[in-house]
């Protein structure tokens, strides 16, 4: 017999978000235009970023309908606001309008970087609009259909994937040495850990992400099947997997995972995540997820404690100067240096080689020494050779990679393609009764902030490492189930 679990649509939350966008976009357009008329390059750049935001929001709102506040388009929007509006605004008013990397005033290269970012956001919005259908409410809230025997066929390979992931991570710890491993956890991200990840140990280190991705899908399956014991066990193991990344301050790993848990809980218990509650709890969640880990990482290196780090995270200087005024959000600072270097001819176009690095990422560099490198590796070697030689790298933001490869036109084209593909996945998944498609859409959504701060060629590897083994396990389980039930076929998503 097929079990049916219905998801109640969060129409009210989505509608309220849509109303905010509908009223706010024209106001942002006026504000951005006013700032764009300024003679000050930084204010003009902020104005251009705001105009790009307003134009993109109107494209999303009028052409597509209200966006999910925890969907991929929303995470892209949050990232654009943070990196290209709030960050330069804070630097202008509270940091003497200087670039963090050069300690010199923002100049015309920063303005051009803002123009490129605005173009990129508008292009992403166009791509999302082209890939979406008009929002009809119920199409994003289809019931999930379960068949007990088929579920068991999926769960077993998933647990085997979890075991494989943990085994690989244990190999990494043994290679690193227990003493060195504990030292890394106590001192945050160090040169030693960076060098380990650049060596063959990275393949074993990735085992933790493999286990985490499979556990998230197990948790989602058991939660919707009302299997409280299985869901609780999977949840506890997911949180255990987050301990190393939390201790080392690697937010690009645990923030997507925690966000995925929130989205799964919200889809299962929509009334607990109202628009008002999201607004009330957002500041506290922001501090705990974004601010506290950085403070914790620095505090560990100085012999501090977790409790003291959490207390310090609530100090205004940490979530203002330490976050908006620090390297966590300084993508515009580094991107402007890239723009300047490319415009001067110091760095030439890569013509897609960094994207090729994603396709061949699984091949060890020991077997292919000249394997294409990611965008961050290229730019850090050119712009920050001193820190790059120490294994320390900086990020340049999502728009940086298409600009490095193909120039301004490439930013528009790549962003349209990316937005289209992302929305097609999200629309197909959220209007389907297949929980695995829902899982894929959730994971893609939660990694948007990581991608917007980084790049497709490097940061999407984190997403693929987490979900590909889990999807392979599902494919194997369903294939075994299909083979075993040929004499009594069951239509996927239907009844026997």
RONUPA-723643 format. One record per residue: residue in one letter; z, x, y of N, C-alpha, C in turn. Coordinates in steps of 0.05 Angstrom, whole numbers, plus 5000, padded with zeros to 4 digits. Layout:
AZXYZXYZXY
...
This chain:
X500050174976500050005000500050185025
X498650095045498450245070500650165090
X502150355100504150305120502850325148
X503450135165502350135192504550175213
X504150385229506050445250504650405277
X505550215293504250155318505450325341
X503650415358504550555382504250375405
X506350335420506250165443505150325466
X503050225480501950375502503850395525
X503850615539505550655562503950565587
X503150315588501450215609502750235636
X505350175637506750175663506850445675
X507650645659507750915669505051015678
X502950965662500351055669499350915694
X499850655697498950505720500350605745
X502950665743504350775767503351045775
X502651205755501451465761498751425775
X497151235765494651175778494951075806
X496950915812497450815839498151045858
X499751225848500451465865497951625871
X496251665851493751815856491951665876
X491651405872489851245889490751255918
X493351245923494251245951494451525962
X495051715944495551995953493052155958
X490952105943488552265946487352255974
X486952015986485852016014487752166034
X490352146031492152286048491952586045
X491652666020491252956015488653056027
X486552886025483952966037484253006067
X485652836080486052866109487653116115
X489853156100491553396104489953646099
X488453656077486953896070484853956091
X483453746101481453786122482653906147
X485053796155486353896179487154196176
X488254266152488954546148486454726146
X484254616135481854766132480554846159
X481254706180480254766207481854986220
X483955086207485655296219484155556220
X484855726239483755996241485156196223
X487456116212488956296194487756276166
X486856496155485556486128487256356106
X489856416106491556306085491755996088
X492255896112492355606116489755476111
X487555616118484955506113484455486082
X485355696068485155696039486755476026
X489155436036490855216025489554946030
X488354926054486954676060484654626041
X483154836035480854816017481854735989
X484054855980485254785954486154495953
X487254395976488154115977485753925977
X483554005992481153835992479953825964
X479954055950479054055922480653875904
X483353885908485153715893484553425898
X484353345924483753065931481152975920
X479053145922476453065911476553025881
X477953215867478153195838479652945830
X481852885844483452645837481852395841
X480252385862478652145867476552115845
X475452335836473452325814474752215789
X477252315783478652225760479451935762
X480551865785481651595788479551375790
X477451425806475551215811473451205788
X472951425775470951425754471951385726
X474551445722475651445695477951245691
X479451205712481851045710484351215710
X486751095709489251245710489351455688
X490451685695490751905676493551895664
X493751985640496352005627497952235641
X500452175651501952385664502752615646
X502452585620502952805602500452875586
X498152815597495552875585494353135596
X492153225585490953485593490053485622
X488953265632488053255661490453285679
X492753165671495153185688496253465688
X496253595665497253875664495454065680
X492854015680491054175696491654135726
X492153885733492753815761495353945770
X497453925754499954055761499654355765
X498054475748497654765749496154835775
X494154685782492654735807494454715831
X496054515832497954475854499854715856
X500954795834502955015834501755275842
X499455345830498355615833496755655858
X495455445868493655485890494455335916
X496655185914497655045938500555135944
X502255085926505155155930505555455932
X504355605915504755895915503856025942
X501355975951500556095977502155986000
X502855725999504455616021507155756023
X508455796000511055936000510656226010
X508656356001508156636010507556646040
X506256446051505556446079508056406096
X509756216089512056146105514556316100
X514856426076517356556070517056846061
X514656946058514257216048512357376066
X512257306091510657456111507657456104
X506757256088503957236083502757476070
X504157596050503157846038502557796008
X500657955999499857955971502058115955
X503057995934505258125919504458395907
X501958425900501058665886500358895905
X499358825929498659045948500559065971
X502258865975504058855997502658866024
X500158756024498658736049498058436054
X497458376080497058086086494657966070
X494857716064492657566052490257586071
X487857616060485457646077483257466067
X480857526075478557356068478057326038
X478857536023478457515994480257295982
X482557255994484257035985482956765992
X481756746015480356506022478056446003
X476556645995474356605976475456525948
X477756645941478956575916479756275916
X480756175939481455895941478955715939
X476755805951474255655949473355635920
X473555855905472755855877474655675861
X477255685867479155515852478655215858
X478055145883477454865889474954775875
X472854955875470454885860470954845830
X472755025819473354995791474854735784
X476754655802478254415796476354165798
X474654155818472753935821470953925797
X470054165788468254175764469654085739
X472154155736473754055713473953755714
X474453645738474653355741471953215734
X469753335742467153225736466753235705
X467453455693467153475664468853275649
X471253235659473053035646471952755649
X470852705673469652435678467252395660
X465552595657463152565640463952525610
X466252645603466952625575468752385568
X469352225587471252005583469851735583
X471351535573470451265576472351125596
X471450905607473150755625475650675611
X477950725624480550665612480950365608
X481350275583481649995577484449925567
X486350105569489050055561489450065531
X488549865516489149855488487650065472
X485350165483483850355467485350615463
X487450665479488950905476491650855461
X491750625448494250565434493650435407
X491950545391491250445365493550495345
X493950315326495950365306495250595287
X497250735278496850955259497150835231
X495350895213495250785186496051005166
X497950935149498951135129498651025101
X498151215083498151155055500051355041
X502151255028504251445018503151665001
X501451614982500451824964498852034980
X497151934998495552115015497352285033
X499552175043501352325059502652555044
X503452495019504652705003502752924998
X500152854995498153064990497853245015
X498353145038498153305063500753465067
X503053355061505553485067505953745051
X505153735026505653975009504154225020
X501554205026500154435037501354525064
X502254335079503454405105506054565101
X507754485082510154645077509454915066
X507354935050506455195040505555375064
X504255245084503455395108505855495123
X507955325125510355415138511555655124
X511655645097512755865082511056125087
X508456095087506756325092507256445120
X507556265140508056365167510656515169
X512756405156515356545157515156815142
X513756825120513457075105512057285122
X509957215136508557405153510457505175
X512057325186513857405208516057595198
X516957555173518857735161517658015158
X515158025150513758275147513658415174
X513158265196513158385223515858505230
X517958355223520658455229521258705214
X520458715189520958955172519359185183
X516859145192515359355204516559465230
X517559275246518759355271521459485266
X522859395245525559495240527559295252
X529559225235531559025244532959105270
X533659365272534959455296533259435320
X530759515319528859495341528359205348
X528159045327527558755331529858625347
X532258675340534558565354534758675382
X533958925386533959045413531958895431
X529558835419527558695434528558425443
X529958285426531058015433533158035454
X534658265454536758285474535758385501
X533458505502532458625527529958485537
X529158265525526858125534524258265526
X522058195539519558315533519458605543
X519258795524519359075531516759205524
X516459455532514059605525513759625495
X515959665482515859695452514659445439
X515559205448514458965436511558925444
X510758995468507958975476506159155459
X507059395455505459575438505259475410
X507459355400507459245372505359025370
X505158855391503358635390500458725392
X500058955404497259055407496459205381
X498259245363497559385338497059185316
X496859285292496459105269498858915264
X501158985276503458815273503058535285
X501158515304500658255316499858045296
X498358125275497557925255499957815240
X501957975236504357885223506157725243
X506257825267507757685288506857395292
X504157355289503057095292504056895271
X505256995250506256815229508256605240
X509756685260511656495271510256255285
X507956315298506356095310505055925288
X504256045267503055905244505155705233
X507555795229509755625218510355405238
X510555475264511255275284509155055286
X506555125285504554925287504554725263
X505054835239505154665216507654485217
X509854595226512354445228512154215248
X510654255270510254045289508753815277
X506753865261505253655248506953515227
X508553665212510453535193512353355207
X513453455230515353295245514053035255
X511653055264510252825274509752625252
X508852725229508352545206510952405197
X513052555194515552435184516852245205
X516452305231517652135251516251865250
X513651855247512151605247512551455220
X513151605199513651475173516551385171
X518151435192521051365192522551515171
X521651755165523051935146524952105163
X527352005168529152145187530052415177
X530452435150531352695139529152905143
X526752835136524453025138523953095167
X524052895185523552945214525753125226
X528253075218530453235228530253525218
X529653565193529353835182527053985197
X524753855200522553975214523254045243
X524653865256525453905284527354145286
X529254165269531154395269529654655265
X527754655247526254905241524454975265
X523354775278521754825302523454965323
X525754855328527554975348528455255340
X528855295314529455565304527155755310
X524755665307522355835312522255905342
X523455755359523255805388525256005397
X527256075381529356255389528156525398
X526456665383525456925392523856905418
X522256705421520656685446522456615470
X524456455465526356385487527956635495
X528956785475530557015480528957225495
X526357255489524757455503523457355528
X523857095534522756985559519856925557
X518656895534515856845531515256555533
X515156455558514856165562512156055554
X510156225552507456125544507456045515
X509556105501509856025473511555775469
X513955775481515755555475515355315493
X514255355517513855125534511854925522
X509455015512507654825498508954685474
X510654835460511954715436513854495444
X515554555464517454355473515954115486
X513854175501512353955513511053775491
X510153905469509053745447511253565435
X513653665432515853495422516353265440
X516353305466516753095486514552885483
X512052965481509852775479510052615453
X510752745431511052605406513252395408
X515552475419517752285422516952055440
X515452115462514651905480512751705467
X510851805451509051635437510351455417
X512551565405514051405385516051215398
X517251305420519251135434518551125463
X516350975470515350975498517250875519
X519050685512520850575531522950785541
X523450985525525351195533524251385553
X521551375559520351555577518851405599
X520351255614519251105636518551295659
X516951185678516051345701518451435717
X520451255721522751325736524351545723
X524751535697526251735683524852005683
X522151995682520652245684521152385711
X521152225732521652335759524452445761
X526452305750529252395752529752645737
X528652665713529252895696527353125700
X525153095714523253305717524453555730
X526053535751527253785763528953935743
X530653795728532353935709530754065687
X528753925677526954035656525554285667
X524554265692523154485704524854735706
X527354695714529254925716529855045689
X530354875670531154985643528755115629
X526355005632524055115618522655345633
X522455325659520955515674522655735687
X524955655698526555845713528455995696
X530055845680532155965664531156195645
X528856155632527956375614527356635628
X526256625653525756875667528457005675
X530256835685532956945692534357055668
X534056915645535256995620534057265611
X531457295614530157545606531157785622
X531257745648532257955666535258005661
X536757785657539557815653540257955627
X538657915606539058055581538758355584
X536658425599536158715603538358845618
X539858695634542158795649544858745636
X544758645611547258595597548558335603
X546958135614548057875621548357695597
X549257455601549657265580547957015584
X547556855563545956615566547256415585
X549856375583551256185601550956265630
X551256515636550956605664548056575674
X546156625656543356595663542656305669
X543756125653543255845659544455755685
X546855865691548155805717546555915740
X545556165737543956295758541356155763
X540256025742537655895744537755665764
X540155555770540355335788540755425817
X540855685822541055795849538355765862
X538355675887535755635901533955875902
X535156115905533356355907531856405881
X532756305859531456345833529056155829
X529355905838527055735834525255715858
X525955865879524155885902522956165903
X524556355912523456625914522856755887
X524456695867524056815841521656695826
X521056435832518856305818516356285835
X516456125856514156095874513456355888
X515556525892515056785905514857015887
X514756965861514657185841512057205826
X512057375806509657425790508957195771
X510957015767510456785749508056615759
X507756595785505756415796503756565814
X503656835811502056995830499157025820
X498056825807495256835798493356865822
X493956725844492156745867492157025878
X494557155878494757435888492857615873
X493057605846491457785830488457695830
X487957435830485257335830483757425856
X485157425878483957515903483157805902
X484657975888483958255884481458275867
X481258105847478858105830476358025847
X476657815863474457725880473557945898
X475458085910474758305928473358525913
X474358595889473058805873470258735864
X469858485857467158405849465258385872
X466158285895464458275918463658545928
X465358745924464759015933463159175912
X462659055889461159185868462759365850
X465359375853467059535836467059445807
X466959175804466959055777464358885775
X462858935754460458775749460958535731
X458958365729459158125712459258215682
X460758065667461058135638459157965620
X457957765632455857605618456857485592
X459257385592460257245568461657415547
X461857675551463057845531465957775526
X467457695546470257625542470557375525
X468657185527468756955510468157035481
X466357225478465757325451468257445438
X470057555454472457675443474157465429
X473957215438475456995424474356945396
X471656955394470456895368470957115348
X471357365357471757585338474657675338
X476457515349479257595352480557665325
X479657525304480957565278480257835266
X478157965275477358225264479158445275
X480458595259482258815268480659025284
X481759115306480459315322480159585307
X481759625287481459875271478859875256
X477859625249475259605236472959595255
X473459515280471359495300472559595327
X472559855330473759975355472559875381
X469959815380468659725405468559415407
X470359285393470458995394470858895423
X469458695432469758595460472758535466
X473458585491476258545499476458285516
X478858185520479257945536479158005565
X478957795581478657835610481057975622
X483457925613485858055624485758355619
X484758435595484558715589482558855607
X480358725612478258845630479358875658
X480558665669481458675697483858855701
X485658855682488059025685487259325684
X485259385668484259665666483059755693
X481659565706480359635732482359635755
X483959415757485559375781488359485779
X489459495756492259595753492459805731
X491060025734490960235713493660345706
X495460375726498060495721499760325702
X499960075709501559895692500159835666
X497459825667495959775642496359995622
X496560245631497060465612499760455599
X501660295611504260255600504460005582
X502259875578502259635562503159385577
X503159395604504059175621501559055634
X501258795631498858655642499558425659
X497758345677498158115694495857915689
X496457665695494457455691493057395717
X490657275715488957225738488156935741
X488956765723488356485725485756405711
X485556145706483456035690480656085702
X480456055729477856075742476956365743
X478756555737478056835738475956915718
X476156805693474356895672471456815676
X470856555682468056495687466956635712
X468656695732467656845755467057125747
X468657255730468157525721465557535705
X465057335689462757345671460157265685
X460257055701457756945711457656895741
X459856955756459856905784460656615791
X460356545817461156275826459856045811
X457256065806455855855791457055825763
X457756045751458956035724461555885724
X463155905746465655755747465155455745
X463155365760462555075759461554985732
X459755145720458555065695460555075672
X462155295671464055325649466255105652
X467155055676469254845680468254575673
X465754505679464654245671464554225641
X463554425628463454425598466254405586
X468154555597470854555586472054285590
X471854175614473053905619471753695602
X469153705598467753505581468753525552
X468853765541469753805513472653715509
X474353785529477153725527477553415527
X476253285545476552995547475352845524
X473152945513472052825489474052835466
X475253065463477353095442479652905447
X480552895472482852725479482252435475
X479852345484479152065482478751985453
X477452155438476952095409479652085394
X481452265400483952285386485752055392
X486051995418487951785426486951505420
X484351465415483351205407482951185377
X484051385362483651385333486351325319
X486151235295488551175279489351425262
X487851645265488451885250490552055264
X492752095252494952245264494352535268
X492552645252491752925255490152965280
X488452775287487052795312488952765336
X490952595333492952565354494452835358
X495152955336496553215336494853425351
X492253435345490453625358490353575388
X490153325396490053255425492653335439
X494953285426497453355438497753655442
X497053805422497254095424495354205445
X492954095447491054185467492154125495
X493453885498494553815524496754005533
X498554065515500854225522500254515528
X497954605519497154885524495554915550
X495154695565493554705589494854875610
X497454865614498755025634498455325627
X498755385601498455665593495555755598
X493655585593490855665598490255685627
X491355515644490855525672492055775685
X494255865674495456115684493956365673
X492456325651491256555637488256525635
X487356505610484456505606483856375579
X481356295575480456185550480456395528
X479356635534478956835514481656935502
X483756945518486257045508488256825500
X488756645519490856455515490156225496
X487656165492486955965472487456065444
X487656335441488356445415491056345406
X492956315425495556205419495355925407
X493655755419493255485409492055485382
X489955645378488455645353490155755330
X491755955336493556065315495555855306
X496455685324498355475318497155245302
X494755165309493754915297491654955274
X490155175274488055215254489255225225
X491355385220492455375193493455105185
X494754955204495654685197493354495191
X491154515206488854345200487554425174
X487454675167486354755141488054645119
X490754645123492554535102492054235099
X491554095121490953805119488353765105
X486353925111483753895098484053935068
X485554135060485954195032487453955018
X489553855032491053635020489353385017
X487753325037486053085036483853115015
X482853365013480753414993481853374964
X484253484960485553444933486053154928
X486953004948487552724945484952574939
X482752634953480252504949479152554921
X479552804911478552864884480152714863
X482852694868484552554848484252254848
X483152144870482951854871480151744872
X478251894861475451814861475051544847
X476651504826476251254811477451014827
X479251064846480350854863480150944892
X477850944904477551054931479150894952
X480151034972481650914993480250985020
X479650795035478350845061480450955080
X479851175093481751295112482251105135
X484851055140485550875162485350585154
X484850525129484650245121486550185099
X485949985084487649895062486249925035
X487749945014486649974987485449724978
